[in-house]
């Protein structure tokens, strides 16, 4: 009879051990899934930080380029204004030096302008 009771107890003990192993396996699997979620969240945060840094760098570069273009434009504008001012001074000096010639040139230019745009 002793062998009979041990064989009866063995299947129940096997089922309990199997249930414990399954519960242990589920807990282990859940722990792995939780760890995987933490890792994915960490990677997502790292990517977000990297994208933010890249966007900030691109913004800084764009503002620097804008400022550089603005400075160059202002420099070219000043150069053009200086050149126009110099040309005006030269023209004024020529008119003062040769007033009759200047009046005749102006009259000829007016006549040509009238002839061209009259039609």
Order of alpha helices (4+ residues) and beta strands (2+ residues): alpha-alpha
